[in-house]
Amino acid sequence: MRTSVLAIACAISVAGCTPALVDPVAVSQAPANARSAEDARIADLLSRMSVERKVAQLIQPQINSFTAADMERYRFGSYLNGGNGGPYGDEFAPASEWLRLADEMYDASVKPMTNGEPVIPTMWGTDAVHGHTNIIGATIFPHNIGLGATHDPDVVRRIGAATAVEIEVTGIDWNFSPTVAVAQDDRWGRTYESYSEDPQLVARMGAALIEGLQGDPASGDFLGAGHVIATAKHFFGDGGTENGIDQGDVNGDIEALKAVHAVPYPAAIDAGVEAVMASFNSINGRKMHGNKELLTGLLRGEMGFDGLVVGDWNGHGQIEGCTVSDCPQAILAGLDVYMVPDDWKPLLENLVAQVNDGTIPMARLDEAVGRVLRAKMRAGLLGDHAARPSDRPNAGDMRLLGSPEHRAVAREAVAKSQVILKNSGVLPLKPNARILVAGSGADSVAQAAGGWTLTWQGGRELTSEYFPGATSIYAGIASEAAATGGEARLSADGSFTGEAPDVAVVVFGEEPYAEFSGDRKTLAFTDEEGLDILLRLKAQGIPTVAVFLSGRPMWVNRELNAADAFVASWLPGSEGQGVSDVLFGKREATGRLSFSWPKDCAGGPLAGTDRVLFPLGYGLSLGERSTLTQLDETCAFLSGDAGAQWYADGRLASGITASAGGVELANLRGTAAGVSARGVDRNRQEDAREITFAPGSSLTIAQEGEGSGDYVIAYTITRRPSAPVTVTVGDTTLDITAQLEHSELKGWREMVLTEQCLPGLGNALTIASQGPLTLGIASVARQDIPEGTACSF
């Protein structure tokens, strides 16, 4: 049972004391008294814990990699479910199974210790980033980019409170949210997790969500019933990576970087956030998980954060000199909890050995463990009032999952997030109208919800059966049309028979994605489904409203030109009626951009440039008419010219050779001079190659005669290089070791090599590795890419 800080102080200082017995005269001194009581209790616990049990408090494995027996044996301080993880191996398990697992792990963690050591309950962390969306039936709120467009901290605070209650239903203690990244390059695959490009707006919204999740730190309900631990992430700079590459590099003057990317954290700390998650990215070449100057000096020294710092998924393994199972550097830099999904056992053993041999000072270990214990005390997990998950407030009350009250908050947030970019007068929709609703996104809650929805990446394969109680955008329109005396017909492709509709609403946009899978090379929206429908309907004289689903602003000049009205709907989630509320004028259109909207398709940071079509804060009310003129539809990335394919579909093109050490590898197969190439399946049988390099070997792919264009390579890497890797084109050699490290385990990616990093591109491409390396290659092409495009990986 969660209790307030006052109750915690009472519980850990006086046996048998209850919150009702707290002296009202002492209430004003409660924070100091609570901290003193925490310190005393922590010191007592630490004095009775072995090194092994202390280290276990810092280990956070995922539920798919350990059992309750492991929990009883090792006593992990916390654990998590990954984006595709679910209880007992079922990511679509009902809420009751999540609660059953929470009880099972809790019970294992509190069994008496045979040697008399203190029992420390475990806690469960989850990514409930837009509602408790790992759970079927939960309310799916808009992603942060949509919430930023509301400019309304109050609705965000209420979303946090509703999310906390739904998390409590399943017995989970800790939410890895909010993301307070200040996204600067919208090509980044996590842009939708950012509230805004404006750090001040991010600070306000992030603090509001924290207050909703945890409660007001100045009140008696802080981390009490209806509240869970919140996490501000990812500290820091995750929204500023070069070229928008997830987990990439952030470079520049540190004070200038802090002036943007560190701004949300003092607000989060003032809101009482109990946890901060370290970021994957590097700052000026140094990975954040190992950056003591920033994790300890900035976050704790300058900002005064006293909570715990948790790592991201194996993020410690990206520190130079570390592996996921051996990394004392992280705790020495200021990390308190290692998120180590699978390799928890060797990491635990290594950390114990490193404490015993003095590599990790005991004082640093005690400091980190103390922070974990303090968070548990404040959350009511330690003390006389602690209870197993199913005995806590709200646990098991399935009526609270997707409750009408929570869905009403979500619907309000959806309506407030809709940004009208264009309106020639077709909005609001008229009563008694015959409405055609078209587009693949119209009746798809999965597409409207985006990533981090039931599965990590989300996806259209999640049919309506996975979303009981949800309302698609089409369903919302149909309901409102009927209520106003009209009718709505659904036609995914926009075709119709019989009498023409009075107006058409076309719902289209990005496919769901998460993190690095969403990284893009440009901001061009290339899927022409919506455009084709809009143009066909326009040719028939039917007024159209475009409803664009996306996790970022994108170049949609063609669609803006074709539509009579255009609404940026973002990723609204499960309450499609919020969209129809604005389309029909039931709610005023108050949404305003929290990100600049691009004029061209190239990508890159937009704020403060002349490449902005609609600025931060733009948005039309329903009474306003657009003055938008015909937009330029030119985009070099839409040329459709695939360029010269050197290698594709398992074959080298005519005139292209592959060799190692001067020995030809016919059709990029075979072994020579330390390079081995074999066929592997990507989309079909042996349509790609797995290239294995021995130390000091190199592979050259070359074109006979003259060629032109930049290089575009589809590649994958499953294990980071252990020694430098270079690519040479013409007379220029580029070290790509760090870029390949960022690409580890991220599936198939695109390497774009242009004049920006390899001036004087030639007709031969050589990849060389000083250490062992395995690289997958699916295609190599030369392609004319717009001048000035940066190299990317």
Secondary structure by P-SEA (a helix, b strand, c coil): ccccaaaaaaaaccccccccccccccccaaaaaaaaaaaaaaaaaaaaccaaaaaaaabbbccccccaaaaaaccccbbbbcccccccccccccaaaaaaaaaaaaaaaccccccccbbbbbbbbbcccccccccccccccccaaaaaaaccaaaaaaaaaaaaaaaaaaccccccccccccccccccccccccccccaaaaaaaaaaaaaaacccccccccccccccbbbccccccccccccccccbbbbccaaaaaaccccaaaaaaaacccbbbbbcccccccccccccccccccccccccccbbbbbcccccccccccccccccccccccccccccccaaaaaaaaaaaaaaaccccaaaaaaaaaaaaaaaaaaccccccccccccccccccccccccaaaaaaaaaaaaaaccccccccccccccccbbbbbccccccccccccccccccccccccccccccccccaaaaaaaaaaaaccbbbbbcccccccccccbbbbbccccccccccccccccccccaaaaaaaaaaaaabbbbbbbbbccccccaaaaaaaccbbbccccccccaaaaaaaaaccccccbbbcbbbbccccccccccccccccccccccccccccccccccccccccccccccccccccccccccccccccccccccccccccbbbbbbbccccccbbbbbbccccbbbbbbccccbbbbbbbcccccccccccccccccccccaaaaaaaaccccbbbbbbccccccccccbbbbbbcccbbbbbcbbbbbbccccccccc
